[in-house]
């Protein structure tokens, strides 16, 4: 019951900060930077956003290799299975 109350409370605050952000951004001057909801009111579970470092092609290839390796362990191909 407490977790449900906490989750509902956080969602209500998330809703409120979205309204505040929208009101600010609609009424801001053209030279004023855009305000993001996380800047208005950080809440539990928020992340800082995407990393600022760009991904290199090598990073992407390493990620795909790791995912392929994981998939091979989770979903072995039928031809690799031994039939007894």
N, C-alpha and C positions, 0 to 999 in steps of 0.2 A: 504494500500500500504506500509506503514512504517513497519507493522508487518511482511509482506512477505519479505521485504528487510532484516529486522533483522534476521528472521529465516534462510534465505539463507546465510547471513553472518556468523551466528553461525555454520551452517552446513559446510561451507567452512573452518572455523577454526578447526572444529572437524576433518575434513578430513586431514588438514595439520598436526595436532598433532598426528594423527594415523601414518602418514608417518614418522614423527620425531621419534616417539616411536619405530617403526619397525626398522629404521636405527640404532638407539642406541642399541636396544636389539640384533640385528644381529652382531654388532661389539663389544659387551661388552666382558670383560674378564670373564672366568668361575666363578671367585669368586665375581664378581660384581652383586649386586642384580638386579632383573628385574625391569625395569621402566614401570610404568603404564601411560596411556594417561592423566589421571586427574592430575598426578604429573607434567607433562610437561606444561600444560596450562589449568587451571580450567576455565570452561565456565558456563554461566548461565544455570541452570537446572541440573547441575551435582550433584550427591549425593556422599557422602563419602564412599559408598560401603556397603556391608553387615555388620551387627553389629558383634563385636568381641566376644560377650557373646554367648556361645552355648545355644540352646534352650533345655529345659528339657522336658521330656515326659508330665509333668503337664501343661507346657505352650502350647504344641501342643494340648492336650485334651481340654484346655480352648478355644483355637482358634476354634477347630472343634465344640464345644458346641455353641459358639457365631455365627458361620456360620450356624449351623442347626437352631438356633433360628431365625436368619434373614430370612433364606429360608422359614421357616414356616409362617412368616408374609407376605413374598412376594408371595409365591406360596402355598396357603392353599390346603390341600388335598380335593378331591371331596367328600369324606365321611364326612368331617367335615362341609361342607357347608350345610346350611339349605335350604330345598326345600319348597317353599310356595304355 
